[in-house]
Amino acid sequence: MKLDALLKSRQKDPSTMMAVLEDWDENTGCHRDTMKLYALIVLFKFGLDVLALWLYCNNRLRTSLLGMFSLTVVLADLVMVFCTVTLWLLGMDKISACYLLDFATVTYGTLPLPMAGLCLIEYFFKDTWRTSYKVFKNMTVTLLLWISAVVYSYGAVNVELLELRVTSGKKFLVCQVQDTALVTYCVFALLGILSCAMLPFCHRIPQWIHEADRLYDAREAQENQLSDLFISTPGLQTIVSDEFLPKETTTPKPPLWYSLTLGFAMFWMPYLIVTSASLVFGFWIPAYVAVNLLWLECTNSVIVGLMFWVKSRVQGPYAKVPENVFSLEVYWHLSNGKQSGTKTYTPLTV
């Protein structure tokens, strides 16, 4: 197949990419099997997702739909690692390798939009479910979602091996796979929005970051004291007010929307920059790599941040919102200082 035909196919469907399974150099007779590289890629992605699961989702695996989604993504990654390593070690035919890669890209590619939508729905109806039913509900919804994705993939997979020749005497055996447009558009959109949003007060960002660090350190120290108090005095109810905050400075305070955007950018800008740079420089990411726990947590931060921004106008810094990877309350105080907002801690007794 000619190179220009592949380029035309890419122009018709921008989400299409070619996975190289083998290549030969007719001049030197050198041959390379790339299944080892795919096994290393999915193994690295599995390790990254396990680390993210342990750091961000360890406390909400059963009570949160996002936590259940994250757990099943890690399990799917493990299955992907097993399959790719098996194909590599056994040296199985390339039709099987092409089917695996195409099936995985279609399956993973169907997940982002339903996952984001279901998490949003859960956040609106979070208090209507009893704790005893949450685990069953989360497992059922997650199982149905994966079953739907797998069934759809069986009908959508199109296994076709193509041999590509170039003028330098090289041949490539390639297989058509897909990326996920939703993840790509979200990454570019978030990076563009953050870059534009940071411009109005960019000269004050270092001061506000330093102030946010002071607030976070003071809050962490206060919570550690409360934790020690609960251990030593079971059953005690303690009310924590804004007294934990350090003395206010004379630095002008940012608007609340800017403060929350700054907190999001501080945490997620490296991920967005690295992912966008990979796409810009031509390193297109297939769906089975792009759909990972970092993307899920980043999307969750956007949803939770917007909910907090709306609710905190009425309920203050302790508006009841789902768990997030960065402290929304700290950035609320960065904008509002020592204003109203108390939180009651009641330790559990066994």
C-alpha positions in Angstrom: 0.0 0.0 0.0 1.3 3.4 -0.9 2.1 6.1 1.7 -0.1 8.7 0.0 -3.1 6.3 0.4 -2.4 6.1 4.1 -2.2 9.9 4.3 -5.5 10.2 2.5 -7.1 7.8 5.0 -5.8 9.9 7.9 -7.2 13.0 6.4 -10.7 11.4 6.0 -10.7 10.1 9.6 -8.3 12.1 11.8 -8.7 9.6 14.7 -7.1 6.8 12.5 -3.5 5.8 13.1 -1.3 3.0 12.0 0.3 0.6 14.5 3.5 -0.9 13.1 3.7 -4.6 13.9 6.8 -5.5 11.9 9.4 -3.8 9.7 12.1 -4.9 7.3 15.1 -3.3 5.7 15.5 -4.9 2.3 19.0 -3.4 1.9 20.4 -5.0 5.0 17.9 -7.8 5.6 17.2 -6.5 9.1 13.9 -7.5 10.6 12.2 -6.2 13.8 9.1 -7.4 15.7 7.5 -4.5 17.6 5.3 -6.5 19.9 7.9 -6.1 22.6 7.5 -2.3 22.4 3.7 -2.6 22.7 4.1 -4.9 25.8 6.4 -2.3 27.4 4.0 0.5 26.6 0.9 -1.2 28.2 3.1 -2.4 31.1 4.2 1.2 31.8 0.6 2.4 31.5 -0.5 -0.3 33.9 2.1 0.8 36.5 1.1 4.4 36.1 -2.6 3.6 36.7 -1.8 1.5 39.7 0.2 4.4 41.2 -2.7 6.8 40.5 -5.2 4.4 42.0 -3.2 4.1 45.2 -2.6 7.8 45.5 -6.0 9.3 44.5 -8.7 6.6 44.7 -7.7 4.4 47.6 -10.3 5.8 50.0 -13.3 5.8 47.5 -13.1 2.5 45.6 -16.4 1.2 47.0 -18.3 4.4 47.8 -17.6 6.3 44.6 -18.6 5.4 41.0 -15.3 7.1 39.8 -13.4 4.8 42.2 -15.1 1.7 40.7 -14.4 3.0 37.2 -10.7 3.5 38.1 -10.4 0.0 39.6 -11.9 -1.6 36.4 -9.6 0.4 34.2 -6.6 -1.0 36.1 -8.0 -4.5 35.8 -8.5 -4.0 32.1 -4.9 -2.8 31.9 -3.8 -6.0 33.6 -5.6 -8.1 31.0 -4.0 -6.0 28.2 -0.5 -6.5 29.7 -1.2 -10.3 29.9 -2.4 -10.5 26.2 0.4 -8.4 24.7 3.2 -10.2 26.7 1.7 -13.6 25.6 1.6 -12.5 21.9 5.2 -11.3 22.2 6.6 -14.4 24.0 4.7 -16.9 21.9 5.4 -15.1 18.6 1.8 -15.5 17.5 0.5 -14.4 14.1 0.1 -10.7 13.4 -3.6 -11.1 12.8 -4.1 -11.8 16.5 -1.9 -8.8 17.4 -3.9 -6.6 15.1 -7.2 -7.8 16.5 -6.1 -7.2 20.1 -4.8 -3.7 19.4 -7.9 -2.7 17.4 -10.3 -4.3 19.9 -8.6 -2.5 22.8 -8.7 0.9 21.1 -12.4 0.6 20.2 -13.3 -0.6 23.7 -11.3 2.0 25.6 -12.4 4.7 23.1 -16.1 4.2 24.0 -15.6 4.7 27.7 -14.7 8.4 28.3 -18.0 10.1 27.5 -20.2 7.6 29.4 -17.9 7.6 32.4 -17.8 11.4 32.7 -21.6 11.6 32.2 -22.4 8.9 34.8 -20.0 10.5 37.4 -21.8 13.8 36.8 -25.2 12.2 37.3 -24.0 10.4 40.5 -22.8 13.7 42.0 -26.2 15.2 41.6 -28.0 12.3 43.2 -25.2 11.2 45.6 -27.2 11.7 48.8 -30.3 9.7 47.6 -28.5 6.3 48.0 -27.8 4.5 51.3 -24.3 3.5 51.9 -25.2 -0.2 51.9 -26.6 0.1 48.3 -23.7 2.2 46.9 -21.3 -0.6 46.3 -24.0 -2.7 44.5 -25.1 0.2 42.4 -21.5 1.2 41.5 -20.6 -2.4 40.6 -23.7 -2.9 38.5 -23.4 0.4 36.6 -19.7 -0.3 35.9 -20.3 -3.9 34.8 -23.0 -2.8 32.4 -20.8 -0.1 31.0 -18.0 -2.5 30.2 -20.3 -5.1 28.8 -21.8 -2.5 26.5 -18.3 -1.4 25.4 -17.1 -4.9 24.7 -20.3 -5.9 22.8 -20.0 -2.7 20.7 -16.3 -3.5 20.0 -17.0 -6.9 18.7 -19.1 -5.4 15.9 -16.9 -2.4 15.3 -13.4 -4.1 15.0 -12.0 -4.1 11.5 -8.9 -6.3 11.3 -6.8 -5.5 8.2 -3.1 -5.9 7.9 -1.4 -3.6 5.4 2.1 -3.7 4.0 3.6 -0.3 3.5 6.7 0.2 1.3 8.8 3.4 1.3 11.4 4.5 -1.2 14.4 3.9 1.2 13.9 0.1 0.8 12.0 -0.4 4.0 8.7 -2.3 4.5 6.2 -2.0 7.3 3.4 -4.3 8.3 0.8 -2.0 9.9 -2.6 -2.3 11.4 -5.2 0.5 11.6 -6.2 1.6 15.2 -8.0 4.5 16.6 -7.3 7.3 19.1 -10.1 8.8 21.3 -11.2 12.2 20.0 -12.9 13.1 23.3 -9.7 12.8 25.3 -7.7 14.7 22.7 -10.2 17.6 22.5 -10.5 17.8 26.3 -6.8 18.0 26.8 -6.3 20.8 24.1 -9.4 22.7 25.4 -8.4 22.6 29.0 -4.8 23.7 28.2 -6.1 26.5 26.0 -8.6 27.7 28.7 -6.1 27.6 31.5 -3.5 29.5 29.4 -6.0 32.2 28.6 -7.4 32.3 32.1 -4.0 32.8 33.7 -3.2 35.9 31.7 -5.3 38.6 33.5 -3.4 38.2 36.8 -0.2 36.4 35.7 2.1 38.9 37.5 0.5 38.0 40.8 0.6 34.2 40.4 3.8 33.7 42.4 2.4 35.6 45.4 -0.8 33.7 45.4 0.9 30.4 45.1 3.0 31.2 48.1 -0.1 32.3 50.0 -1.9 29.1 49.1 1.0 27.0 50.3 0.9 28.9 53.7 -2.9 28.2 54.0 -2.4 24.5 53.1 0.4 24.0 55.6 -1.7 25.6 58.3 -4.7 23.5 57.5 -2.7 20.3 57.4 -1.2 21.1 60.8 -4.7 21.8 62.3 -6.1 18.6 60.9 -3.2 16.6 62.3 -3.9 18.0 65.8 -7.6 17.1 65.4 -6.7 13.6 64.4 -4.5 13.2 67.5 -7.4 14.6 69.6 -9.9 12.1 68.2 -7.6 9.2 68.9 -7.0 10.2 72.5 -10.7 11.2 73.2 -13.2 9.0 71.4 -16.7 10.4 70.9 -15.6 14.0 71.2 -17.2 16.5 68.8 -15.0 19.4 67.8 -15.9 22.4 65.7 -13.2 23.8 63.5 -13.5 27.4 62.5 -11.4 29.6 60.3 -9.0 30.1 63.2 -6.6 27.6 61.7 -5.8 30.2 59.0 -2.5 32.1 59.4 -2.5 35.9 59.7 -3.9 37.5 56.6 -1.5 39.4 54.3 -2.1 42.7 52.5 -1.7 40.9 49.1 -4.7 41.6 46.9 -6.9 38.5 46.7 -7.9 36.8 43.5 -11.5 36.3 42.4 -12.9 32.9 43.4 -13.0 31.6 39.8 -9.4 32.5 39.3 -8.3 31.0 42.6 -10.0 27.6 41.8 -8.5 27.8 38.3 -5.1 28.4 39.8 -5.4 25.4 42.1 -6.4 23.2 39.2 -3.6 24.5 37.0 -1.0 23.9 39.7 -2.0 20.2 39.9 -2.9 19.3 36.3 -0.9 21.7 34.1 2.1 19.2 33.8 -0.2 16.4 32.6 -1.9 18.7 30.1 1.4 20.1 28.7 3.0 16.7 28.3 0.0 15.1 26.6 -0.5 18.1 24.3 3.2 18.2 23.4 3.0 14.5 22.5 0.1 15.2 20.2 1.5 18.3 18.6 4.8 16.6 17.8 3.1 13.7 16.1 3.2 11.1 18.9 -0.5 10.3 18.6 -1.7 8.2 21.6 -4.0 5.2 21.0 -7.2 5.0 23.0 -6.0 2.1 25.2 -3.2 4.4 26.5 -5.0 7.8 26.4 -7.9 6.5 28.6 -6.1 6.3 31.9 -6.7 7.3 35.6 -4.9 10.6 35.2 -7.5 11.7 32.6 -10.3 10.4 34.8 -9.0 12.3 37.8 -8.4 15.5 35.7 -12.0 15.3 34.4 -13.3 14.7 37.9 -11.4 17.8 39.1 -13.1 19.9 36.4 -16.6 18.7 37.4 -16.0 18.9 41.2 -14.4 22.4 40.8 -17.4 23.7 38.9 -19.8 22.3 41.5 -17.8 23.8 44.4 -17.7 27.2 42.7 -21.5 27.2 42.4 -22.2 25.7 45.9 -19.7 27.8 47.8 -21.4 31.0 46.9 -24.2 29.9 49.2 -22.6 27.4 51.6 -19.1 28.8 52.0 -15.8 27.0 51.9 -17.2 23.7 53.2 -19.8 23.2 50.5 -20.5 19.5 50.3 -18.9 18.2 47.1 -17.2 14.9 46.1 -13.6 14.2 47.1 -11.0 15.9 44.9 -7.2 15.6 44.5 -6.5 19.2 45.6 -7.9 21.2 48.5 -10.8 23.4 47.2 -11.3 24.9 50.7 -7.7 26.3 50.7 -8.3 28.1 47.4 -11.7 29.4 48.7 -9.9 31.0 51.6 -7.2 32.4 49.2 -10.0 34.4 47.6 -12.2 35.2 50.7 -9.8 35.2 53.6 -11.1 34.5 57.2 -14.8 34.7 56.3 -17.6 32.5 57.5 -17.3 28.8 57.3 -17.1 26.3 60.1 -16.8 22.6 59.8 -17.9 20.0 62.4 -15.8 16.9 62.8 -17.5 13.9 64.6 -15.2 10.9 65.0 -16.6 7.4 64.4 -16.9 5.2 67.4 -16.6 1.4 67.2 
